[in-house]
Structures are given as C-alpha cells and as structure tokens.
Amino acid sequence: MQQPNCVLLHLGSLAHKKLIQPGFQTVVEGDPFAFKCQSEKPPMWSHNLSPMLYYKIREGSIFIRRAKLSDAGLYTCKGTYSNGTYFMETAVLEVVGE
C-alpha cells in the first residue's frame, strides 16, 4: 500500500510560548513592577499612553521602582525569535490607588 504524500510541520516550542512574563499584572500605586520579554536580540518596548523615557530596561525587562497611575495600560514588546523572525506581544498593567 502506497503512503499518501504529506508534509510534517514542526512549529517548535516558541509557537505558543508566552514571551512576556507576566501577561497581566495588578500593582498598588507606589509598588515596583517588572515585565520580562524573552527575545534573541534586545527587544524594543512601547507603552500605549506615556513615553518610555523614564522606564529602566535591562536584559529585555522593564523595571519600575514606584508605579504611578499613569503607568497603567498596555506594554508591547517587539523582539526576535531565535530563527530571526520578528514578534510583537502585549502585556497589561493595572495600577490601583493606595
């Protein structure tokens, strides 16, 4: 019996892997927070409401020592998979008053 022609596709471990940790975070105003983005090359971060000028970015992660209400929103990491293709993934930060 002849086997039908077929192609096996292996997507690998990054196909459904969450590349931003955590994907959703709630912090109290004044508390620290961090988002980590796993990328082959240093990723770029953006925030939907405020410029990223005062955010500390180190080894693909954003660190904020004292969260402000204005820090709440969507954080998008633009990075590179190990095979060279690009990705964009978003995390949500909720900041609640003291």
PASEBA-1860 file (N, C-alpha, C; in nm, 3 decimals):
! residues 98
1> MQQPNCVL> 0.084/-0.118/0.000/0.000/0.000/0.000/0.089/0.125/0.000 ~ 0.062/0.215/-0.090/0.142/0.336/-0.101/0.092/0.441/-0.002 ~ 0.186/0.506/0.066/0.152/0.611/0.163/0.120/0.741/0.088 ~ 0.020/0.816/0.135/-0.010/0.944/0.071/0.105/1.042/0.096 ~ 0.122/1.133/0.003/0.223/1.236/0.021/0.178/1.331/0.131 ~ 0.267/1.362/0.221/0.233/1.455/0.328/0.357/1.530/0.373 ~ 0.335/1.638/0.438/0.442/1.720/0.492/0.419/1.732/0.641 ~ 0.522/1.701/0.719/0.514/1.718/0.863/0.569/1.856/0.898
9> LHLGSLAH> 0.492/1.928/0.975/0.531/2.062/1.015/0.554/2.065/1.165 ~ 0.675/2.100/1.207/0.706/2.110/1.349/0.721/2.258/1.382 ~ 0.630/2.309/1.465/0.631/2.452/1.496/0.732/2.487/1.603 ~ 0.775/2.392/1.682/0.874/2.421/1.784/0.812/2.477/1.910 ~ 0.896/2.498/2.009/0.848/2.537/2.141/0.801/2.682/2.148 ~ 0.839/2.768/2.056/0.801/2.909/2.064/0.664/2.937/2.003 ~ 0.604/2.840/1.936/0.479/2.864/1.865/0.369/2.916/1.957 ~ 0.356/2.862/2.076/0.251/2.906/2.168/0.309/2.951/2.302
17> KKLIQPGF> 0.436/2.973/2.307/0.501/3.012/2.432/0.477/3.160/2.458 ~ 0.437/3.192/2.578/0.419/3.333/2.617/0.557/3.394/2.634 ~ 0.586/3.501/2.561/0.718/3.560/2.562/0.730/3.678/2.657 ~ 0.617/3.727/2.707/0.619/3.830/2.811/0.568/3.766/2.939 ~ 0.641/3.788/3.045/0.601/3.734/3.176/0.594/3.848/3.276 ~ 0.492/3.862/3.356/0.361/3.800/3.338/0.284/3.873/3.229 ~ 0.178/3.814/3.180/0.097/3.875/3.075/-0.001/3.979/3.128 ~ -0.036/3.967/3.257/-0.125/4.063/3.323/-0.074/4.081/3.465
25> QTVVEGDP> -0.073/4.206/3.511/-0.022/4.234/3.644/-0.102/4.347/3.708 ~ -0.136/4.331/3.836/-0.200/4.437/3.913/-0.107/4.476/4.026 ~ -0.076/4.605/4.038/0.010/4.654/4.147/-0.058/4.773/4.214 ~ -0.018/4.798/4.338/-0.065/4.914/4.412/0.026/5.032/4.378 ~ -0.033/5.148/4.362/0.045/5.269/4.333/0.158/5.282/4.435 ~ 0.279/5.304/4.386/0.397/5.316/4.471/0.478/5.188/4.482 ~ 0.420/5.075/4.444/0.491/4.948/4.446/0.571/4.928/4.318 ~ 0.673/4.841/4.322/0.750/4.813/4.200/0.677/4.714/4.110
33> FAFKCQSE> 0.715/4.714/3.983/0.667/4.610/3.891/0.772/4.587/3.784 ~ 0.760/4.473/3.718/0.851/4.438/3.609/0.779/4.350/3.508 ~ 0.817/4.367/3.382/0.775/4.276/3.275/0.902/4.225/3.209 ~ 0.909/4.097/3.186/1.025/4.036/3.119/0.982/3.990/2.980 ~ 1.063/4.022/2.881/1.037/3.982/2.743/1.153/3.896/2.694 ~ 1.122/3.774/2.650/1.225/3.682/2.600/1.243/3.704/2.451 ~ 1.362/3.749/2.414/1.391/3.777/2.274/1.537/3.745/2.247 ~ 1.565/3.699/2.125/1.702/3.665/2.087/1.792/3.789/2.087
41> KPPMWSHN> 1.741/3.900/2.035/1.812/4.028/2.035/1.742/4.120/2.134 ~ 1.807/4.227/2.181/1.740/4.317/2.275/1.608/4.368/2.217 ~ 1.497/4.350/2.289/1.368/4.393/2.238/1.345/4.542/2.254 ~ 1.246/4.592/2.182/1.201/4.730/2.198/1.067/4.726/2.271 ~ 1.047/4.817/2.363/0.922/4.826/2.440/0.847/4.952/2.403 ~ 0.715/4.944/2.409/0.634/5.064/2.394/0.518/5.057/2.491 ~ 0.465/5.174/2.525/0.352/5.185/2.618/0.246/5.268/2.549 ~ 0.119/5.229/2.564/0.014/5.293/2.486/-0.019/5.436/2.530
49> LSPMLYYK> 0.021/5.477/2.651/-0.019/5.610/2.698/0.094/5.707/2.727 ~ 0.209/5.659/2.765/0.316/5.753/2.803/0.447/5.715/2.736 ~ 0.535/5.814/2.717/0.666/5.783/2.658/0.746/5.693/2.752 ~ 0.836/5.617/2.695/0.914/5.520/2.772/1.045/5.579/2.824 ~ 1.055/5.709/2.832/1.182/5.771/2.866/1.233/5.739/3.006 ~ 1.145/5.724/3.103/1.194/5.703/3.239/1.190/5.557/3.284 ~ 1.152/5.468/3.197/1.150/5.327/3.231/1.290/5.268/3.222 ~ 1.327/5.188/3.318/1.457/5.122/3.316/1.441/4.989/3.242
57> IREGSIFI> 1.516/4.971/3.135/1.510/4.849/3.056/1.646/4.783/3.063 ~ 1.645/4.657/3.111/1.771/4.583/3.126/1.745/4.438/3.088 ~ 1.830/4.385/3.001/1.822/4.244/2.959/1.680/4.207/2.915 ~ 1.616/4.295/2.839/1.484/4.267/2.786/1.369/4.294/2.881 ~ 1.397/4.339/3.003/1.292/4.359/3.103/1.276/4.507/3.136 ~ 1.152/4.543/3.168/1.120/4.677/3.216/1.106/4.670/3.367 ~ 1.170/4.763/3.436/1.161/4.771/3.582/1.113/4.910/3.622 ~ 1.014/4.916/3.708/0.966/5.043/3.763/0.971/5.029/3.915
65> RRAKLSDA> 1.039/5.120/3.979/1.051/5.112/4.127/0.924/5.155/4.199 ~ 0.858/5.258/4.146/0.736/5.310/4.210/0.631/5.335/4.103 ~ 0.535/5.245/4.094/0.430/5.257/3.992/0.342/5.378/4.017 ~ 0.306/5.447/3.908/0.212/5.558/3.914/0.085/5.514/3.840 ~ -0.025/5.582/3.868/-0.149/5.550/3.798/-0.131/5.562/3.647 ~ -0.048/5.655/3.604/-0.026/5.676/3.460/0.055/5.562/3.397 ~ 0.115/5.475/3.478/0.188/5.360/3.424/0.093/5.249/3.376 ~ -0.032/5.255/3.417/-0.129/5.151/3.378/-0.148/5.152/3.227
73> GLYTCKGT> -0.175/5.036/3.171/-0.203/5.028/3.028/-0.139/4.908/2.963 ~ -0.121/4.917/2.833/-0.065/4.809/2.753/0.083/4.832/2.729 ~ 0.163/4.728/2.751/0.306/4.730/2.725/0.334/4.630/2.614 ~ 0.395/4.677/2.506/0.420/4.590/2.391/0.569/4.569/2.374 ~ 0.606/4.443/2.363/0.745/4.404/2.339/0.756/4.364/2.192 ~ 0.853/4.423/2.124/0.882/4.385/1.985/1.020/4.321/1.986 ~ 1.026/4.195/1.950/1.152/4.122/1.960/1.174/4.029/1.843 ~ 1.271/3.938/1.863/1.313/3.846/1.758/1.319/3.704/1.812
81> YSNGTYFM> 1.261/3.609/1.739/1.275/3.467/1.772/1.418/3.422/1.738 ~ 1.456/3.305/1.787/1.590/3.253/1.759/1.610/3.224/1.610 ~ 1.502/3.203/1.534/1.517/3.178/1.389/1.523/3.307/1.307 ~ 1.519/3.424/1.376/1.533/3.552/1.307/1.403/3.622/1.273 ~ 1.289/3.556/1.290/1.162/3.621/1.261/1.122/3.711/1.378 ~ 1.040/3.811/1.349/1.000/3.909/1.449/0.867/3.873/1.513 ~ 0.848/3.921/1.635/0.720/3.903/1.703/0.685/4.031/1.777 ~ 0.558/4.043/1.810/0.509/4.154/1.891/0.409/4.095/1.989
89> ETAVLEVV> 0.429/4.121/2.118/0.340/4.066/2.219/0.310/4.174/2.322 ~ 0.188/4.171/2.377/0.143/4.277/2.465/0.106/4.222/2.603 ~ 0.140/4.297/2.707/0.103/4.266/2.844/0.023/4.383/2.899 ~ -0.056/4.358/3.005/-0.143/4.460/3.063/-0.099/4.486/3.207 ~ -0.090/4.615/3.242/-0.061/4.655/3.379/-0.179/4.734/3.432 ~ -0.227/4.692/3.548/-0.332/4.765/3.619/-0.269/4.823/3.745 ~ -0.287/4.952/3.769/-0.234/5.017/3.888/-0.354/5.068/3.969 ~ -0.363/5.026/4.094/-0.472/5.069/4.179/-0.419/5.167/4.284
97> GE> -0.503/5.264/4.324/-0.462/5.365/4.422/-0.432/5.304/4.558 ~ -0.350/5.377/4.634/-0.311/5.330/4.767/-0.429/5.327/4.862
END
